[in-house]
Structure formats: structure tokens, C-alpha cells
Amino acid sequence: MALILLTTAATYGAEVRLVPHGTATQLTVDGKPFIIIGGELGNSSASSEADIKRIFPKLKRMHLNTVLVPVYWDMLEPTEGRYDFSLVDTAIDEARKNDLKIVFLWFGTWKNSMSCYAPEWFKRDYRKYPRARTATGKPLEIASAFSENVYDADSRAFTRWLKHVAERDTDGTVLMIQIENEIGMLEDARDYSPAAQTAYEEGVPAALIDHLKKHKTSLHPQLAARWHANGMKTSGSWREVFGDDIYSDEYFMAWNYALYVERLAQCARAVIDRPLYVNAAMNSRGRKPGEYPSAGPLAHLKDIWHAAAPSVDMLSPDLYDKGFTDWVAQYHTSDNPLFIPEIRRFDGNAAQAFYVIGEHDAIGLSPFSIENGSDSPEAPSVKGYAKLREMMPLLAKHQGQGTMNGLYFDNDSTERVITRDDMKITAAHYFTLPWDPRATDGTPWPATGGVIIRLAPREYIIAGSGIVVKFENIGESTVKQTLGEDGFLNAGDDRKTAGHWSGSARIGLGTVDEVSVNPDGTLSRVRRYCGDETHQGRHVRIGVDDFQILHVTLYDYK
């Protein structure tokens, strides 16, 4: 391996920006919107040039357009002051060969809370680079955010690496930079090292109070409630201002982690103009601060992170627990675009991507350990990602315009009602229909999803997998009917409406065409569906084993 000494950074080429598009924020490359259909490599999968060269062609076959690649401080600077960029160069070269973009992940001082990717020379010298400590004085395998020596070592390597990236990335292969990975304190809510104690005793900084006052109408409900409950004090200790418990300790720690990250973000801004984000391990399963990684960029701490780290563009969730739609809603706010850099890999990932792009104007979604997924053309994610890539012109056009909804269904959530254009649009899991035996034989219902895009009054795109959609006028009076497996009413089913028919117009399916989307966003018909595929005009549906794009026109009749 070639060891490289410090050199002067060169200029770089393509313009990568986050720009407003209606109510959305979009990632753009040289002015063109780019939605990330991504995958994050496993923790060790970018530590070998051979692995990178083996994996990247597979990701292309999976129809990804972006790979999230770890950069390991210990391998980048194995000897203090000497740098090895061979893995970084290989990743950039292989991405170009395979038509992929890169999001680099800086595994520096912290990775999943711990300092496991810091170089050995750093970890051994714990007097110069001190550790965080619990309340009992126990040292942790977590470098202290309150040590200037820790920051100096981390920032030197981080800055030198980014200068090298700026020299190599002349065409916009590198889209974004993640600073550290899943920052957070464990075992206790905050650091009790001597330097941390000194900072804690100084009380709540005036800069944070000023931010709270300026944004008091949009604060996260938990933070707002705690501040209000303690009299909205404008000075005092952390527990005096926010309450006498460990959540106030977490606020203190969040402020200081964010201050550390802000300094790194400013280093990045000085050498390479790329969007920056930080990612969070979730506060799930009823855990309290310290049981989960305390003080990371969590939703309930967003205001503290925004106040202390304004140079960071996004706070992003890593998702492994149930409640997918609830988690993503917490991270799509007016002051935070949604990007999901890490999520549990399973067959429903493409359905999740359809949902977050359509419902939350997401910048992208990236399942973890993506190299271990299937690249078979018949794999659900491969088929889904192919359709997502085809859909990009339409998705990019309609994000932030109020014309698009996302759908996501599983065993726990099987139906959604959307009101638009004086219509009731009822979307449901495909297995709510009677004719697939897997719906009732005890088979777990797969995660399914898609998007509904309004092109014009009475004209829609419906795309995705495992969904059924029915259109009704708001004034239309209907009774839910139970169908047999042949699609007809069951014997003895109540066919009477509640009262006399109101006389309001009903909505019919005019045409339903399976289509392909051309690169300019125009549509080409593949085939027409007017018979069994629409239950003779009763609904629009896409099976759980398919990913399709349907163009639907509607009409009114009495």
C-alpha cells in the first residue's frame, strides 16, 4: 500500500446541492434532481480493494444508483501523520465504472457510539486522547467530546481525507458526506470526565436559549414541554432549565456532541462543497438515555442539534425497529429533509422507498449490508429498484408539489384513505382482496407499497407493488361488501344501501394502461387493462409479486 504525505487540495468539478423544489428539498447534481436509490455497505466491506471490486458490479445489477461507503480512520492514518487513500480511490474508481454515486461515511472518533475505528496509536494514548467516563468514574471505549486533543487528531485526518476526495472527484461521483456514525453516549446519559464536568457546571449556554426563544413555536413537543414546565428560564443549570432528570443530562450531551460535529462540518465546508449529514441510532423499545445511544441526532433533540450544528444539512434516522411510518414522519419536518442512510435490509425495501419518496419527498433510502442482498432479476428489491429508476423523472417533478402520496402496507396497517379532487381514494394491501390464497392461509403479509401521482383532474399514475386502489366520489353512499374468491358477492351478503340512493355521481375507470416512463417523463403504453385485471372496472390493482406503473383515467356517471 502506498502511504501518502500531506498535499495541497485541488479544485473539484461537479456542483452538488440541496435545493428547494416546492415544499421539498431535493439533491441536485449539476442542476438536475437526483433521488438516491442506495445501499450501505456492511461495516467491513470497504476495507479490502478486492471486496470493493467484487461488490460494486453486483450493486449495479441490483439497479442501485448510489452506494454508501465507510471510510475507516484506522486504515486511512495507520501511522500518525501518514495517510493511505488507496481504498478511497478504489471506491471512487469502481463507482465510476459501475454507474454509481457515492456517499462517504466518516468512521472517525465515533462509530455506533464507540471509538472502535480510531487508529491504534490514538486508542493506546488514552492520557493524550481521554475517554468518556460514567458517573462512577468508569472509562469507556468512547473518546471524550470535550478533549481538544481528540478533536485535533480527528479533524486533521478528516480534513486531509476530504482534500484528497476534492482532488479525485472531478465529476460529482461523491454526493454527500456523513460525519461520524451513530454518535451517542452509552451506560450513562452524559460524559462525567473532568473536562465534561467543567462544561456541565457552566450551565445552559446563552446561544441555546436564544435559539429556543427564536423558534419557540416550532420546537419539538418534548423539549418545549420540559422548558415550559420549568418556567421557560433563560439561564441556569441544565436541570434547572429543563428538569431534574437524565433527559436534561442528555440535552447537555447533545449540545456538546453537536458543537464537535459543527467544527468538523466547518472543516468540510472549507475544502469540499457537498451536503453534510449525521445519522442516529433510535431511542426505541422503551429505553432511556444511556440505554440507547444518548444525545445523538434524535428527533426529540433536533432543536439542540440545529442550534449547535447549523452547518449540518440533515439529521437522519437509522431504522431497524417496527413503526417505520412513524419513525420517518418524525424526521421529515419543515427544518429537516428526510434521508434514510441505513435501514434493515429485507424484501420490502423497495416498497419502503416508494413510500418515503412519494409521501415524504425523501432524498433517498439505503438498506444496510446491501452487498448481502440478492441481485437476481426476480428478487423483489431488484424489480422494485428498476421501476424506481424508471420513475425518476416523474418522482422528481412531483416532489414538493402536493400532487403525490406514498403508500405502505403490512400486517399491522392494511388500508389508507386519501381525499383529493372531491374524491375518496381508498388504497389497501393487495391481500385484502379474496382471491390470493396467501391472504388467508396464515402466510405473513409482505410489506407492500407505492405512489399515487395526480397528473390532472381524473388522471393518475399508480405505481408500486401489492396494492389495490378504489376511487369514489365524496358524496357516494356505499356499503362494504364481502367478495368470494371468484370476485362475486358471497351468498346472503347485504346488498342494500343505507337509505335511498343520493343521486350523486359515481366514478368509473376510463382506461387503465400499464406504461413505461421515458427519460423525458413521457409515457409509453405497454398494455391495456380493462377486464379481469381491474375486476371489470371496480378497482386498480398491482399484485404482490409485481412492480408496475399504471396510468389511470377516470370519468363521472349517474
C-alpha positions in Angstrom: 0.0 0.0 0.0 1.2 3.5 -0.9 1.5 5.8 2.1 0.8 9.4 1.1 2.0 12.6 2.8 0.0 15.8 3.0 -0.5 17.6 -0.3 -2.3 20.7 -1.4 -6.0 20.2 -2.3 -7.1 20.7 -5.9 -10.3 22.2 -7.2 -13.2 19.9 -7.9 -15.8 19.7 -10.7 -19.5 18.9 -10.5 -21.9 21.0 -8.5 -23.9 19.0 -5.9 -26.5 21.0 -4.0 -29.6 20.7 -1.8 -32.2 23.0 -3.3 -35.8 23.8 -2.6 -38.5 22.4 -5.0 -41.9 23.5 -3.8 -42.2 22.3 -0.3 -39.5 19.6 -0.8 -35.7 19.8 -0.6 -34.0 17.9 -3.5 -30.5 16.8 -4.0 -29.2 18.0 -7.4 -26.1 17.2 -9.4 -25.2 19.9 -11.9 -28.7 21.3 -11.6 -30.6 18.0 -12.2 -32.5 16.3 -9.4 -31.1 13.1 -8.1 -33.1 10.7 -5.8 -30.9 8.2 -4.0 -31.7 4.5 -4.6 -29.0 3.4 -2.3 -27.4 0.7 -0.2 -25.0 0.9 2.6 -22.1 -1.5 2.7 -21.5 -3.6 5.8 -19.0 -2.3 8.3 -16.0 -4.2 7.0 -17.0 -4.4 3.3 -14.9 -1.4 2.2 -11.8 -2.5 4.0 -10.5 -4.5 1.1 -9.9 -3.4 -2.5 -10.8 -6.9 -3.7 -14.2 -6.7 -1.9 -14.9 -3.3 -3.4 -14.2 -4.5 -6.9 -16.3 -7.6 -6.3 -19.3 -5.8 -4.7 -19.8 -2.7 -6.9 -20.7 -4.6 -10.1 -23.3 -6.5 -8.1 -24.8 -3.3 -6.9 -25.2 -2.2 -10.5 -27.1 -5.4 -11.2 -29.4 -4.6 -8.3 -30.3 -1.3 -10.0 -28.9 0.9 -7.3 -27.7 4.3 -8.3 -25.7 5.1 -5.0 -23.6 3.2 -2.6 -22.8 4.4 1.0 -19.2 3.6 1.7 -17.4 3.7 5.1 -14.0 5.4 5.4 -12.0 4.0 8.3 -9.8 6.4 10.2 -7.6 3.5 11.4 -6.8 2.4 7.9 -6.6 5.9 6.5 -4.0 7.0 9.1 -2.4 3.8 10.4 0.7 5.9 11.4 0.1 9.3 12.8 0.6 11.9 10.1 0.8 9.5 7.2 -2.2 8.7 5.0 -3.3 5.9 2.8 -6.1 6.7 0.4 -6.0 3.6 -1.7 -9.4 2.3 -0.5 -11.0 5.7 -1.1 -9.5 5.8 -4.6 -10.7 2.3 -5.4 -14.2 3.1 -4.3 -14.4 6.2 -6.5 -12.9 4.3 -9.5 -15.2 1.3 -9.1 -18.3 3.6 -8.7 -17.5 5.3 -12.0 -17.1 2.0 -13.8 -20.4 0.8 -12.5 -22.5 4.0 -13.0 -22.8 4.5 -9.2 -22.6 7.6 -7.0 -21.0 7.5 -3.5 -22.0 8.8 -0.1 -18.9 8.5 2.1 -19.3 7.7 5.8 -16.6 9.1 8.1 -15.9 6.4 10.7 -13.7 8.7 12.8 -13.8 9.3 16.5 -17.2 7.5 16.9 -18.9 4.6 15.2 -22.0 3.3 16.9 -21.0 5.4 19.9 -17.7 3.6 20.3 -14.2 4.7 19.2 -13.5 1.4 17.5 -12.3 2.8 14.2 -9.9 5.3 15.7 -6.3 4.3 15.0 -4.4 2.1 17.4 -1.9 4.9 18.1 -4.8 7.1 19.2 -6.5 4.5 21.3 -3.3 3.4 23.2 -2.5 7.0 24.2 -5.5 7.5 26.5 -3.8 10.2 28.5 -3.5 12.4 25.5 -6.8 11.3 24.0 -9.0 10.7 27.1 -12.1 8.6 27.3 -15.6 9.5 28.3 -16.5 8.3 31.8 -19.6 7.2 33.6 -20.8 8.8 36.8 -18.9 6.1 38.8 -15.7 7.1 37.0 -15.5 4.1 34.7 -13.6 4.8 31.5 -15.4 3.8 28.3 -14.3 2.8 24.8 -15.6 6.2 23.8 -13.3 9.1 23.2 -14.4 12.3 25.1 -16.0 15.0 23.0 -14.6 17.5 25.5 -10.9 16.8 24.6 -9.3 19.3 22.3 -6.6 16.7 21.5 -9.3 14.2 20.4 -10.8 16.8 18.1 -7.5 17.9 16.7 -6.5 14.4 15.7 -9.9 13.6 14.2 -10.2 16.9 12.3 -6.7 16.6 10.8 -7.5 13.2 9.3 -11.0 14.2 8.3 -9.8 17.4 6.6 -6.9 15.7 4.8 -9.1 12.9 3.5 -11.7 15.4 2.2 -8.9 17.4 0.4 -8.0 14.2 -1.3 -11.6 13.5 -2.3 -11.9 17.0 -3.7 -8.9 16.3 -5.9 -10.2 13.0 -7.2 -13.9 13.8 -7.5 -13.9 15.9 -10.7 -17.3 14.6 -12.0 -19.7 14.6 -9.0 -19.3 10.9 -8.1 -19.3 11.8 -4.4 -22.8 13.1 -3.4 -22.7 13.7 0.3 -20.6 13.2 3.5 -21.8 11.6 6.7 -19.9 13.0 9.7 -19.1 10.2 12.2 -21.6 7.4 12.7 -24.4 7.0 15.3 -22.9 9.3 17.8 -24.1 8.7 21.4 -23.2 8.0 25.0 -23.8 4.6 26.5 -24.2 3.4 30.1 -24.9 7.0 31.2 -26.7 9.8 29.6 -23.7 12.0 29.6 -19.9 12.1 29.9 -18.6 12.6 33.5 -14.9 13.1 32.7 -13.2 16.1 34.3 -13.5 18.3 31.2 -17.1 17.3 30.7 -17.9 18.2 34.4 -16.3 21.6 33.9 -18.6 22.3 30.9 -21.6 20.9 32.6 -21.2 23.2 35.6 -21.2 26.3 33.3 -24.9 25.8 32.8 -27.1 26.2 29.7 -25.3 28.3 27.1 -27.0 31.6 26.1 -26.7 30.6 22.4 -29.1 27.6 23.1 -31.6 29.8 25.0 -31.6 32.3 22.2 -32.3 29.6 19.7 -35.2 28.3 21.8 -36.7 31.7 22.1 -36.4 32.4 18.4 -38.0 29.0 17.4 -40.4 28.5 20.4 -43.4 27.9 18.2 -41.7 25.1 16.3 -39.8 23.3 19.0 -40.1 19.5 19.4 -43.0 18.9 21.8 -40.9 17.1 24.4 -38.3 19.9 24.6 -41.0 22.6 24.5 -42.9 20.9 27.3 -39.9 20.5 29.5 -38.8 24.1 29.1 -42.3 25.4 29.7 -42.7 23.2 32.8 -39.6 24.7 34.3 -40.8 28.3 33.8 -39.0 29.0 30.4 -35.9 30.1 32.3 -33.4 32.0 30.3 -30.4 31.0 32.4 -29.4 28.4 34.9 -28.1 24.8 35.2 -29.3 22.2 32.7 -31.6 20.6 35.3 -32.9 24.0 36.5 -33.8 24.9 32.9 -35.1 21.6 31.6 -36.0 19.4 34.6 -34.3 17.3 37.3 -33.6 14.0 35.4 -31.4 12.3 32.9 -33.1 13.9 29.9 -31.6 17.2 30.9 -28.2 15.5 31.0 -28.9 14.2 27.5 -29.6 17.8 26.4 -26.2 18.8 27.7 -24.5 16.0 25.9 -26.4 16.6 22.7 -25.3 20.2 22.7 -21.7 19.3 23.1 -21.7 16.4 20.5 -23.3 18.8 18.1 -20.7 21.5 18.8 -18.0 19.0 18.0 -19.7 18.0 14.7 -20.2 21.6 13.8 -16.4 22.2 13.9 -15.9 19.2 11.6 -18.7 20.5 9.3 -16.9 23.8 9.0 -13.7 21.9 8.1 -15.6 20.1 5.4 -17.1 23.3 4.0 -13.7 24.8 3.7 -12.4 22.1 1.4 -15.3 20.5 -0.5 -18.8 21.7 -1.2 -21.0 18.7 -0.5 -24.2 18.2 1.6 -23.4 17.0 5.1 -25.5 14.9 7.5 -25.3 13.0 10.7 -27.1 9.7 11.5 -28.8 8.5 14.6 -29.4 5.1 16.3 -33.0 5.2 17.5 -34.4 5.6 21.0 -36.6 2.6 20.7 -38.0 -0.2 22.8 -38.7 1.9 25.8 -35.1 2.5 26.5 -33.8 5.6 28.4 -30.8 7.8 27.6 -27.6 5.7 28.1 -29.6 2.5 27.3 -29.9 3.8 23.8 -27.0 6.0 22.4 -27.8 9.1 24.3 -27.6 12.6 22.8 -27.2 11.6 19.1 -29.2 13.4 16.4 -32.5 12.1 17.5 -35.8 13.6 16.6 -36.5 14.9 20.2 -33.1 16.6 20.2 -33.4 18.2 16.7 -33.6 21.7 18.0 -30.4 21.4 20.1 -28.6 19.8 17.2 -29.8 22.6 14.8 -28.8 25.3 17.3 -25.3 23.9 17.9 -24.5 22.5 14.4 -26.1 24.8 11.8 -23.6 23.7 9.1 -25.1 20.2 9.1 -27.8 19.9 6.4 -29.7 16.8 7.7 -30.3 14.7 10.8 -31.0 11.2 9.5 -32.5 8.1 11.2 -31.1 4.5 11.1 -34.2 2.2 11.2 -34.3 -1.3 12.5 -37.4 -1.4 14.6 -41.1 -1.6 13.9 -43.1 1.5 13.3 -41.5 2.5 10.0 -44.0 5.1 9.0 -44.0 6.8 12.5 -40.2 7.0 12.5 -39.9 8.6 9.1 -42.6 11.1 9.9 -40.5 12.3 12.9 -37.6 13.1 10.6 -39.4 14.8 7.8 -40.1 18.3 9.2 -40.0 21.8 7.8 -36.5 22.2 9.1 -35.2 18.7 8.2 -35.3 16.9 4.8 -35.7 13.2 5.1 -32.8 10.9 4.1 -32.6 7.3 5.4 -28.9 6.2 5.2 -29.4 2.9 7.0 -32.4 0.6 7.3 -32.9 -3.1 7.9 -32.5 -5.0 4.7 -35.5 -7.2 3.7 -37.7 -7.8 0.7 -39.9 -4.8 1.4 -37.2 -2.2 1.0 -38.3 -1.1 -2.5 -41.9 -0.7 -1.1 -40.4 1.5 1.6 -38.5 3.6 -0.9 -41.7 4.2 -3.0 -43.4 5.3 0.2 -40.9 7.7 1.6 -40.2 9.3 -1.8 -43.9 9.8 -2.5 -45.1 10.7 0.9 -42.2 12.5 2.5 -40.2 13.8 -0.5 -37.3 11.8 0.7 -33.8 12.3 -0.7 -33.3 8.6 -0.6 -33.2 5.3 1.3 -30.4 2.8 1.8 -30.7 -0.7 3.2 -27.7 -1.8 5.3 -25.3 -4.6 4.3 -26.6 -4.2 0.8 -23.9 -6.5 -0.6 -25.6 -9.5 1.0 -28.9 -8.9 -0.8 -29.9 -10.8 -3.9 -29.1 -9.5 -7.4 -31.4 -12.0 -9.0 -33.6 -10.2 -11.6 -36.6 -11.7 -9.8 -35.7 -10.5 -6.3 -38.4 -8.1 -5.0 -35.9 -5.3 -4.3 -34.2 -5.7 -7.7 -37.5 -5.4 -9.5 -38.6 -2.5 -7.4 -35.4 -0.6 -7.8 -35.6 -1.0 -11.5 -39.1 0.6 -11.5 -38.0 3.3 -9.2 -35.2 4.3 -11.5 -37.6 4.3 -14.4 -40.0 6.5 -12.4 -37.3 9.1 -11.5 -38.4 11.8 -14.0 -42.0 11.7 -12.6 -41.0 11.4 -8.9 -38.5 14.3 -9.2 -41.1 16.5 -10.9 -43.8 15.9 -8.4 -41.9 16.1 -5.1 -42.9 19.1 -3.1 -45.8 20.0 -5.4 -48.7 18.5 -3.3 -49.6 16.1 -6.1 -48.1 12.8 -4.8 -48.8 10.4 -1.9 -46.9 7.4 -0.8 -48.5 4.1 0.3 -47.1 1.5 2.7 -48.9 -1.6 4.0 -48.0 -4.6 6.1 -49.8 -6.9 8.6 -50.3 -4.0 11.0 -51.5 -1.4 8.5 -53.6 -2.6 5.6 -55.6 0.4 4.4 -55.3 4.2 3.8 -57.9 6.7 2.7 -56.8 9.8 0.7 -59.1 12.7 -0.2 -58.3 14.6 -3.4 -60.4 16.4 -6.0 -63.7 15.7 -4.1 -62.8 12.0 -4.3 -62.3 9.4 -1.7 -59.3 7.2 -2.8 -59.1 4.0 -0.8 -55.8 2.2 -1.1 -55.2 -1.2 0.6 -52.9 -4.1 0.7 -53.4 -6.5 -2.2 -54.2 -9.3 0.3 -57.4 -7.5 1.3 -58.8 -9.0 -1.9 -60.1 -12.5 -1.6 -58.5 -14.5 -4.5 -54.9 -14.9 -3.5 -54.8 -17.9 -1.1 -51.8 -16.5 0.7 -54.1 -13.8 2.1 -55.9 -16.3 4.4 -53.6 -19.3 4.7 -51.5 -17.9 7.6 -48.7 -16.6 5.3 -47.3 -13.4 6.8 -48.4 -10.5 4.6 -45.4 -9.0 2.8 -44.7 -5.3 3.1 -46.1 -3.6 0.0 -46.3 0.0 -1.2 -46.2 2.5 -3.9 -47.1 6.0 -5.0 -50.2 7.8 -6.3 -49.4 10.8 -8.5 -52.1 13.2 -9.7 -51.3 14.2 -13.3 -54.5 16.2 -13.8 -58.2 16.1 -12.6 -59.3 12.5 -13.1 -55.9 11.4 -14.3 -53.4 9.5 -12.1 -50.3 7.4 -12.0 -50.4 4.4 -9.6 -47.1 2.6 -9.2 -45.6 0.0 -6.9 -46.3 -3.5 -5.7 -49.1 -5.3 -3.7 -51.7 -2.5 -3.7 -55.3 -2.1 -4.7 -56.9 1.3 -5.2 -60.6 2.3 -5.5 -62.0 5.7 -6.5 -65.3 7.1 -5.2 -67.0 10.5 -5.1 -67.2 12.0 -1.6 -71.0 12.0 -1.7 -71.3 8.4 -3.0 -73.1 6.2 -0.5 -71.7 2.7 -0.4 -71.8 -0.4 1.9 -68.7 -2.5 2.4 -69.3 -5.8 0.6 -67.6 -9.2 1.1 -66.5 -10.9 -2.0 -65.9 -14.6 -2.6 -62.7 -15.9 -4.2 -64.4 -15.7 -7.6 -64.9 -12.0 -7.1 -68.7 -12.1 -6.8 -70.7 -11.3 -3.6 -70.9 -14.0 -1.1 -74.3 -15.6 -0.7 -76.6 -13.7 1.7 -74.4 -10.6 1.7 -76.3 -7.4 2.5 -76.7 -5.6 -0.8 -78.9 -2.8 0.4 -77.6 0.7 0.7 -78.3 2.8 3.8 -81.4 4.7 2.7 -82.3 5.9 -0.8 -79.6 6.4 -3.4 -78.5 10.0 -3.1 -78.3 10.6 -6.8 -74.7 11.9 -6.7 -72.4 11.0 -9.5 -70.2 7.9 -9.3 -66.7 7.5 -10.6 -65.7 4.9 -13.2 -62.4 3.7 -14.6 -62.0 5.2 -18.1 -58.7 3.5 -19.0 -56.1 1.6 -17.1 -52.8 1.2 -19.0 -49.6 -0.4 -17.9 -47.0 2.1 -19.0 -43.3 2.7 -19.1 -41.8 6.1 -18.3 -39.4 7.5 -20.8 -36.3 9.5 -19.7 -38.1 12.8 -20.5 -41.0 11.8 -18.3 -43.4 11.0 -21.1 -45.4 7.7 -21.0 -45.4 4.7 -23.4 -48.2 2.2 -23.2 -47.2 -1.4 -22.6 -50.7 -2.9 -22.5 -54.4 -2.0 -21.7 -56.2 -3.4 -18.6 -60.0 -3.3 -18.7 -61.1 -6.8 -17.8 -60.1 -9.2 -15.0 -57.1 -7.0 -14.1 -59.4 -4.3 -12.9 -62.2 -6.6 -11.7 -64.2 -5.3 -14.7 -63.7 -1.6 -13.8 -64.1 -1.9 -10.0 -60.6 -1.0 -8.9 -56.9 -0.7 -9.9 -54.5 -3.3 -8.6 -50.9 -4.5 -8.7 -50.1 -7.9 -7.3 -47.6 -8.6 -4.5 -45.2 -10.4 -6.9 -45.1 -7.5 -9.4 -43.9 -3.9 -9.7 -45.8 -2.0 -12.3 -46.6 1.6 -13.4 -50.3 2.2 -14.3 -51.8 5.2 -16.0 -55.4 5.7 -14.9 -58.1 7.9 -16.3 -61.4 8.4 -14.5 -64.9 9.6 -15.5 -68.1 10.5 -13.7 -71.5 8.9 -14.4 -75.0 8.9 -12.9 
